[in-house]
Amino acid sequence: MSLLITDRSARLRMSFSGEKAKEALGGLVTNDVTALTRGHGQRAAALTAKGRIIAVLRVFDRGEDLLVDVEQESADAFQAMIRKYVNPRLAKYADVSEQIGCLGVYGTHAAHAIGAQVEAHPVDLEGLQPFGLWRSPDGAVSVVRSADFSIAGFDVFASPERIAALTAALEAEGATHAKSEELERARIEVGLPRFGVEMDGDTLPQEANLDTLGAISFTKGCYTGQEVVARIHFRGHVNRHLRWLRSPEPLTPGAALLDTEGKEVGEVRSATVSPEHGPLAIGMVRREVAPGSAVRARAGEREVSATVEAIA
């Protein structure tokens, strides 16, 4: 596979530092931030008190601080939550989006391409687990193993000037800029929900499969929205889930999903055509429609048959 690059600097980046940084952030998100150690990261979600999703984020332990990376679509809401609940005298936080840029580098030879430019051994980068982090000795560059796409690769965090130089160097080596439709396809293939597309401020984390995506700890201490999440996990269930939809023809986002009796049981949220899987979509589907069930996607006068599949 050719080397693909994409500027991910539109996402929000925040730093959290101080002795209480992990405790403060951990009290607001679904995963166990306090368990992180230097060089490791995780996916987590920030929720309202009613357990609805505010933002999905990545948290990386850089040693002297935490670097948090949030989708652009939910950046304002996440920052508002931080300003409301985090006491800066106990845990310092800052928006570092202007000081730290982000470049995604994906493809079979991504580790070698990055390593040659930031003086990292490719073996060290290739050995990173998802959300694992390598940091340069001077602390100026952080490379993390990405789990956002079906294409293996990394996200590089560094100053905007360093990101620009890295971009130019990789372009000179033949890297091409990934098209938005390529990244969308790779995101759908891995089943990662996007805020504003598959989920919004009314979505529960289990509806968006954030539990199966490893973004929720059911053993950590209290956090905002925990009561709702725990009650669903231990004593109940959600009434709908994000599911993959496989079909002989491309589906239309927004199309209604109908069961075999013609009852509406969900809707298509996003769709693509995968070279490996063919037409593939993500839909929000009622719980009673089990994986393996046949449905029809209706958009206007057009109907396409599809099979529901669990996102694992």
N, C-alpha and C positions, 0 to 999 in steps of 0.2 A: 504494500500500500504506500502511495506517495505521502510525503509529510504534509500535514494540514496544520495551519495556524489560524487563530482567531483572537481578536482583542476582546477580552472579557472585563475591561476596566469600567464598563458602565454599571457593574454590580457594586453594591456598597461594601466597603471594607472598614472595619472598626478594630481598634486595639483595646484590650482590657488588661490592666496591670495593677500590681499591689498585692498584699498578702490575702486580701479578701476577694480578689478578682474571680477566682473559680467558684467560690461560694456564692457571690452575688449573681453571676451569670447562671450558675446551676440552679438557683432558685426561680429562674424565669423560663427555663427550657426543659424539654422532655427527656434529654439524655443526661448521662452521668458525667458532667464536666469535671467534677472533682477527681474522678478516677484517671483523667488524662495524664500522661507523662510526656516529657519533652520528646518531640519528634513524632507525636501521634495526633490524630484528629478524629472527628466523628461528624455525622450528620445529626441534626436536632431540629426541633420545631419550637417556636414561641407561640403561646396560646392565650386566648382571653380566659377570664375566670369561668366562662361557660364551656371551655374546652374547644373553642373554634380556632382555626389556624390564623395566626397573624403573619407568620413568616416561617420559611424553611431555611436553615442556615448550615454552614459548615464552620466548625470550630477547630483551630489548630493550636497546639501547645508549642510555642517557639522558645520556651525556656524562661525568658524574662517577662514574657507576656503571652496573652492569647490573641490570635488573629481570627476575626470572625468575618465571614464572607456571606453576603445575603443577596438574593435576587433583587434586581432593580425595581420590580413591580411591587415589592413589599418593603422597600427600604424605609420609606417615611414612617410607616406604621411601626416598624421595629425600633427605629430611633426614638419615636415618641414613647414607646414602652420603656426603653432604657432610661430616658430622661425622667420619667415618672417614678420608676422604682429603684434605680441604682443610685446610692449616695456616693457622689464623687470623692468624698473625704475617706470613704472606706475602700472603694475600688475606682481607680481612675479609668475613664474611658474617653475615646476620641475617635472622630471620623477621620480616617487616614486615607480616604479614597483619592485625594489629590496628591498625597505623598507616595502612595504605593499603587502601581498599576498591576494588571494581570494579563498574561498572555497564555492562551491554551495552545499546547503543542501535542498533536496526536498522530499516531501512525506507528508502524513496526519499528522504525529507527529513531523514534522520538528521544529515547534516552541518550543515544549516541550523539544526536544533533544538539541536544541541550548541553550535554556534558562537555562537548568541545568548546562551547561558548562561555560557560560559567565555571570551568575547571572542576567539574564534578566527575567522578569515575562512573561510567555508564552502568557498571555492575551495582553500584550503590543505589542508583536511581531505579534500575530494573527490580531491585530487591524490595522496594517499598511496597507495603500493602496498601489497599485503598485507604485514602486519607492520611497515609504516612507522609512525613515531611523530612526533606534534606535541607540543611541550611549551610550557606557558605561560611567559612571561618570568620569573615568580617561581619557577618549578619546581614549583608546587603541584599542577598538573594535567597529566596525560599522556593523550593520546588516540591510540589505535592502530587501524589498519585491521584488522578481524577477518577471518580466513579459516576460522573454525570452522563456519560455517553457509552454507547456500545463499542466505540472506537477506543482502544487502549491509548493512554497518553497521560499528560501531566499539565498542571497549571503552574506557571512561573510568576512569583510575586517579587517585584523589585521597583525601584524608582521609575517614573515615566521615562526618564532619559535612558535608563538601562533597558527598559522594555523596548523602546524605539530602536536602540542599537541591536538588541537581540533579534527583533523583527527583521531588520535590514540584513543581518548576517544570515538568518535562515532563508530569507528570500533569495539571497545570493547563492545559497546552496540548493535552490530549486523548490523550496517550500511554496505551497500555494495557499491562498486564503480560503478557508472553508466557506461555502455558501450557506446562507441561513437555512435553506431547505435540507442541506446535508446534515447540519447539526440537529435540526428538528427531527429528521428521520432517526438519527443515532440516539436521540433522547427517547423517542417513542419505543425504539427497539429495546432499550434497557428498562423501560417502564417507569421512568422518573417523572412524577407530576410537576407541572409548572404552575406557579401562582398566577391566577388570572386566566388560565386555560382549563386545566382539569380540576382545579380547586380554587376556592375563594374564602372570604371571611365567614361564610356559613358552613364550611366543611370541617368535619371532625377528623382528627389525624388517622384514625383507623379506616375511615372511608377512603382516604388517600393512600392507604397501604403503608403509612409511615412506620408502622410496627414491623412489617415484614422487610422494610428497607433498612432496618437497624437504627431508626432515629428515636426510638422510645426505650427507656429503661423502666422496668416494672419493679425494680428493687431499690432505686435511689430514694433520696429524701424528697421532701415536699417541693412542689413548684406550682406556678400558676396554672390552673386548669387540671391539676392532677386528679382531683376527685372524680371528674367526669371520665377521664381516660381510664382510670383504674376500675371504675364501676362497669364500664363497657367490657374491659378485659376479663375481669374476674366473675362478673355476675350477669352479663348481658351480651348484646351484640349491636352492631349498627345495621341499619336497614338497607344500605346500599354500599357498593364497593366500586372502585375503579377496576376495570377489566380490559384485557386485550380483546380485540375483535378481529377475527380473520375472515376474509371474504374473497370471492372470485373477482370482484371489481372494487376500485377505490371507493371508500365511503366519504360522505360529506359531513364535515363538522357541523354540529347543530341538528343533524338528522335525528328524528325520534326512533327509538328502538321498540319494536313490537314483538310480543311472544307469539307462539303458534296459534293462540286464540284471538290475536289482534289487540290484546291489552298493552297499553304503553308501559314499558318497564325500565326506561332509561333514555339516555341520549348519547350521541357521539360527541366527544369533546375535542379530539384531535385525530388527524389521519395522515398517512404517508403511504408510499409504495417502496418496499424494501427489496433490494436486489436478492437478498437471501430468503426473505419470508413472503414476498409478494405484498399485496395490499394489506396494510396493518393499521389498526386504529386503537385509540383508548376511549372507552366509554364509561360513564357512570351508570351502573346497572343495579337493579333491585336485588336484594339478598336471595330471594327465592329463585332467581334464575341462576342455576348452578353452572359451574364451568362444564363445558361440553354441550350446553344447550344451544339450540338453533334460535336465532332471532332474525327479524327483518329490519333494516334501516330505511326509514321513509323520509325523503326530502322532497316536498312537493309531490309531483306525480311519479317520482322515481323511487323504486324499491330495490334493495339489494339484500340478498341473504347473507348471514354472517354466523360465525360460531364464537361463543363466549369462551374465553380462556383466562385462567387465573394469572395474575402477574406475580411471578416468584422472584 
